[in-house]
Amino acid sequence: MVPATSAARRPNTTGLRRFLDLQEQRDWMHGRTILRDADERSESLELRLRYVARFEKLLTRPQAREVLEILGRYGRDCIPIPRRTERHYWSVSCLPSTPGKALVRVNASWMELFSLYPDGGGIRALFLVHLSDFTTDHSLDHGKVDEALLERCVGTPEDVGYFFPRGEDIFAIKVRGCSSISKFLASPHALRAIRAFNLTHMNRGRNAYQASHCYSLADQMLSGPQGQSREMDNPARSGT
């Protein structure tokens, strides 16, 4: 287990390097270690109260149970030391007013990381990852997307799609249905790609979306035992 690291030890660094050195980050990304998180969370009562009504509205939606289940898994497995970095390096929004009618959205720095949307009575997810993690030759060539790999990461081929957002080395993966979203999060290759992208943007500095952080949703994401994160099943299997 990696010992807890104080920000005071690295006062002149930015991003996650204030808490974790690059080797610790790489080890977490590849599922080789379990990071020890903070025991307590810092909190803004004013901000918590601001989004209580939105959270209660979300709970009335038919997708609420699935949303909280997937979000809890994402918080546990995809964000390093989430208690220590909450709000300042990542945040979660509830029923954000931005276009798209998302139910929840996770952000870091200036980047969207993950969103859940209604899909009939169910849900669909949008994952942002590095394109080079999903091309056959690890290039940025849009024509080299490894569609067979994507299909292996979900329940059925019909459950996955993708597009190319603006920006270098960014790839958007759409996954439909709670079962396929869960399988995607359980795939060693997909999980490592999610972690890699999240590390990239959490290392860019303070989160620009702190004011939209919904503590009630974050409670669901951080409800598991502190310092715990699922280790990947044989991460070397996916070959990078």
N, C-alpha and C positions, 0 to 999 in steps of 0.2 A: 504494500500500500504506500502511495506517495504521501509524505507528511504534509500537514497544512503549511502553507507558505504565507508569510505576512507581506502586505504591500510595502511595509517599511523597509524590507530587505532590498527592494528594487525601486527606489524613489525616482530614478531618472528614466524609466522606461514607460512605454505606453501600451495600451491594450492588455491582453492576457499575460503579456510578459511581466507585468507587475506582480503576478501571482504564480505563474508557471513558466519555467524555462522551455526552450524549444524542444528539448528532448522529452520532457514530461508531456508536452502537447502532442508530439508525434506518437509517444507510447499510448496515450489515451485514444488518439485517432485510430490506431491499429488494434485497439482492444487488448493491449498488453498490460494495462495497469488499471486500478480503480483509484480515482482521485478522492482525497479527503476534502470534503467541503466545510464551510463554516457551520458552527453549531446554531447560530442565530441569524435571522434575517433583519435587515434594516427596513423600516417602513415609514411611509407618509400616510397618516390617518386621513388627511384631507383628500389625497389622491384615491385612497381606498373607497371613501364614501362617494366620490365623484362618479364611479362606475358601477355602484351597487345596483342601480335600477337597470342598467344594460345587462348585467349578469343575470338578474332575476328574469328579465325578458328572454334571454337565451334559454333559461331553464324551462320555459314554456314551449320551446320548439320541439318538434318530434325527433330531431336529431341530437338532442341535448346529451343523452347518455353516451352515444357513440363519440360525440365531440370530446367530452371530458375523458373518456377512456383513451382515445388516441392522443389527446393533448398531454395526458399524464405520462404516457409512454414516451412521447417526444421529449418532454422535460427531463425525464429520467435518463434517456439513452443518448440524446443528441446535443445537449448543452453542457459544456464543462463547468464544474463547480458552480451550478446555477444559483445557489443561495448567496455565495460571495459576490457574484456578478449581476444579480437581479437588478433590473431597471437601468442601471448605469451602463451595462454592456449588452443587455438584451431586454426585450420587453414583449408583452403579449397584449393585444388589443381585443376587446369584446365588441362584436357588431360594429366594426370600424365604418366610418362614414365615407371612406374613399371608394371609388367606383369598383363594382364587381360583386357587391352584396356578400362579402365574406362573413362567416360566422365568427371566426377568430383568425388572428394573424400574429405571427412571431417575427420580430424585427431585430436587427443589430446594426450599429453604425447608421448608414443611410439606406440599408438594404433590407428588403423583405426576404425572410428565410423560408417561411412555411405558412400556408393558409389552408383553412378548411371551409368548404362551401356547401350549401344545401344541394342535394341532387335527388329531387322527388322527396320521398320520406327519409332518404339516406344522406350520405355525404360523399364528397370528392375532395381530394387533396391536391395542392400544388406545392411541389418541392423545388427549391432553387439549389442547383449544384454546379460544379465546374463541368463544362462540356468535355474537357479532356479526360474526365473520369468515365465517360460513356461513349467514347469513340474507339474503334477497333485498334487504332494505332496511337491513341492518347494525343492526337493532334486536335487542332481547333477547326478541322474541316467538317462543315455541316453535312457533307455527303458520306461521312464515315461513322455516323451514329450506329452503335451496336444494338440494333433492334432486338436481336435474339437475346442479348443480355437483359434488356429491359423487360422482355416478356417472361424471362425466368424469375424475375423479381416480384411478379404479381400472380394472382390466381389464374386468370385467363388473359390471353392477348388483348381482348376487347377492353380490358380494364385500364390499359395504359396508353398514353399519348404524350406528345411533347411539342415544344416550339422553342424558338430562339429569341430571347429578349435582347434588347440593346445592351451592349457592353461586351468586352472581351472575356472569353472563357466562362460564359454564363449559359446555363441550360435549364429549361423549365420542364419538369416532368409532371404530368397530370395522371392521377391514379383515382379510379372510381371504386367506391364500396369499402366498407369497414374491413372486410376480410382481406382484400388485396392491399389496402393501406397498411394493415398489420403485417402482412407478409413482406411488403417492401421494407418496412422498418426492421424486420427480422433478417433480411438478406445481408450477409456480411459485406458484400460489395457496395450495396446501396447505403448501408449505415456508415461505412467508412467515407463514402463520397459526401454524405450529409455532414458528417463531422468535419471533414476537410473544408467545406465551404463555410460552415459556421465559424471555424477557427479563423479563416481568412478575414472575415468581416468583423468578428469580435476583436481581432488584433488591430483593426484600423482606428480604434479609439472609442470615445464615449458614444453611447447610443443617442441618436437624434430624436427618438420617439419616446423619451422618458415620460412625457406628460400624458401619454395615452395608455400607460401601463395599468392593467386591470389586476389588482391584487387578488380579487376573488378567483379569477382564472389561474393566477400564479399559485394560489393555494393548492389547486388541483394538480398542477405540474410538479409541485415540490412536496407532495403529501407522503412520498415514500421515505424510507430510512435515509438519513443524511449520509453522504459519502458513498452511496451505493450507485452503481451503474452496471447494466448488463454487459458482460464481456462478450465479444463476438465469438461465434462458434467457428473455430479454425479460420481466422481472418486471412491466413496466407492462401487459402483456397482460391481466392479471386484473382491472384496473380500479380498484384502490384505492390 
